[in-house]
Amino acid sequence: MATIIYLARENTDKTEGKGPNITFAAFLKKEDADLAVSGHGVQGIGPGSVSELTVYHSFEEYVANVDERLRRRGLNKLTPDERKALRLPLE
């Protein structure tokens, strides 16, 4: 099963914020990442940013997840009449 981790990130240019963002820590709980970025904004004002990252335990798990996301995206484009014609549940 995939695990979601939260990356604490900050900009390397503390003066204007024009530098690249770097990850300085990773957490299993979003609340911990939010605490870690406090004061890591440009000029030390405000927070840095928190990004979500999905960690897969195998390549097969990743491929299955991508396939499922593509399938859902395709199904979401269908009209109710198209879903009915394909005998799919109306969501």
Secondary structure, DSSP 8 states (H G I E B T S, - for coil): --EEEEEEEEES-TTTS-S-EEEEEEESSHHHHHHHHTT-SGGG-S--EEEEEEE-SSHHHHHHHHHHHHHHHHHHTS-HHHHHHTT----
